[in-house]
Amino acid sequence: MIVQMDLPGWDLVWVHLSVVPGADDRLAILRREVSARARVAFAGIEPSSHPTLAAVRKLFRAAGCDPTRYRPSSEALLRRILKGEDLPAIHPLVDLNNCLSVELLVPCCIVQEGSVTPPLILRAGRPGETYESLRGPFNLEGKPLLADAAGPFSTPITDSQRGKVNERTTRAWLAIYLPAGVVEPTKARARLDELLAKAPVACSS
């Protein structure tokens, strides 16, 4: 995937995923395992003090976004787990995405194949810029975001209706937002492969 990087300090890893049916039970086990590991790892620890989460927060501030008001999606997921919730069952690719995000402590997103057109750009949101997010209308000003010629379609906070998968989706792109020099792309890809070995819900390329 060709991406123009207008925000320094980020690495992006793109993986093309195709759904493989028949691993729902193993995916359910994986969701519980990831949640349990996170609770053990963060017992008595403030999430924002973790070096990876702190690095992502720093990149949010550099773009103009307050990460205490608009939390990175990885931190938001982690905090819900630490409150006692498990990762929910949404869609195999989304569930895999959420597991990876919690394991790496970085935002990840799933974008339905064909919903965006390269080249893409990683930049900060402009004044007055909005999109229809999974949570409703979302102000993009100062937020890190991905856009194509048609406009923004993803942030490391919440994704857009445009790129969202549905029950018929079988192919999508996984985008992993990495703080450069903190989480290496090779580590991110290796962790994805490890999760897929435990719950083979998709094949990757």
N, C-alpha and C positions, 0 to 999 in steps of 0.2 A: 504494500500500500504506500503510495507516494504522499508524504506529508511535509508541508512547509512548517518549520518550527519557529514561530515568532515569539514564543515564550522560552527563555533560556532555563536550563536546569532540569528539563524533563527528558526522559527517554520514553518512546512508545514501542510496544511490542504488539504486532498484529498476528492473529492466528485464525485461519479459516476452519470452521467447525461444521461437521455434518452429523445430524442426529443418528444414533444407532439404537433402535428399540430394544427393550427387554432387560434393561438394567435398573429399573425403578427401585427395586428393593435394595440394591447395593448403593444407590444414590441416597436413599433415606438413611442408611447406616452411615454413609460418609458425612451427611449433614450433621448427624448427631456427634460423630467423632470430632469433626472440626470445631463444633460448639464446645464440646468437653475439653479439648486441648486448649482452646482460648481461655476458658475459665481457669484452668490450672496455671497457664502461663502468666495471666494478669491478676492472679490472686494478690490483693493488697497493693496493686500498682495502678497509678493514674495513667490511663491510656496515652494522654498527650505527652507524657514524659518519654515514651518509647522513641528511640532514634529515628525509626522509619516514619512513624506518625508525625513526629516533630518536623522532619524534613518535608513531608507533604504539606503540613501547615505553613511552613516557611514559603513554599512555592505559591500557595494560595494568597498569602499576604503580598508577595511580589507582584501578583497579577491585579491586586486591588480588592481582594475578598477577605473578609473576616472569618477565619475558620471556626471561631466559637459560635458564630451565628449561622453560618452555612458549613456544616461539617463535611469533610471528605466522606464519600460513601463507605469507604472501608472502616473509618472510625465510627460512623453511625451504626453499621452492622455490628461491630465489635461491642459497642456500648449496649445495644439491645441484648446481645448474648450475655453480657455480664450482669444484666438485670434479670436473667433467668429464662429468656426466650431462646428457642432453637431456631436455626435457619429454616425458613418456610419452604414448602414445596410450591413452586410457581410454574416452571417450565424446565425441562432437563438442562438446557443451555444456560438459562438464568441461574439455576441452582448451582451448576458447576462454576459459573462466574462468581457467585457469592462465596462459595467455598474457597476459591482461589484468592479472592480479595481479602478474606479474613486470614488465610494462611500467610499471605505475603504482606498484609497490612497496607496495601495500596489500592486505590480505586481501580475498578475494572468495569467494562461495559460490554453488553451484547448488542450488536447492530444487525438487524435483519439484512440478509443479502439482497442487493438490488435497491435498497432504500437510499443509498448515498452514491455519489459519483466522484471518483478521484479526478484531479488532485484535491487533497484536503489541506487544511491549515489548522494548526494549534495556536490560538491567540486568546487575548482577553476580550470579554464582551464589551460592546460599545454602549455609550449612553442611549437609553431608550430601546435597546435591543431586548427582545423577549422571545420565548417559544412556549409551546404547549408541552409541558413536561408530564411525566407520569403522575405528578402530584397536582397538576393544573397549571395555570399561567405562571411562568417563572421569569423573573427579572434577571437578565444575563449580564448586566453592567458590572465590570470588574471581575467576573468569574472566568476561570480558565475554561476554554471550550474548544470543541472540534467543529469545523464548518466545511461545507463544500460550496459550490457556486450557488446553490439554492438557499444557503444560510446555515446557521448552527443546527446541529443534530445531537450533540452529546456534551455533557459536562461531567467532571469527576464528582459531582454532587448528586445529580438526578438526570436521567436520560429523557429523551423526547418521545412523543407519540409517533413521530415520523419513523424512528428507527426501531420501535418496539416489536418484539416477536409476538406471535400468537400460537394457538394450539395447532395450526397447520404448518408452522415454520419448521423446516427441516435443515436449513443451511443459514449460517450467520457468521459474522466476524466478531471475534473477541478482541477488544482493545485493552491493553494493560498500561496504565499510567504509572511510570516509575520515576522516583526522584533519582536523577543521574548520579552515579557514584555511590549510591546508598544501597540500592537493589540492582544487581546486574541482570541484564536481559537473559543471559544463559541460565541464571538461577530461576527466574520467573518461568521460563519455558520448561525447565526440568521439573519444577514443582507441579506445573500443569500436567505433565506426562505422568507423574506419580499419582495424582488424583484420578486421572483417567484409567490408570492401571487398577485402581481400587473400585472405580465405578465407571465402566466403559460405556458411557452414555453418548459418546460422540467419537468420531475419528477426526484427527486434526491434520492440517497441511499448512 
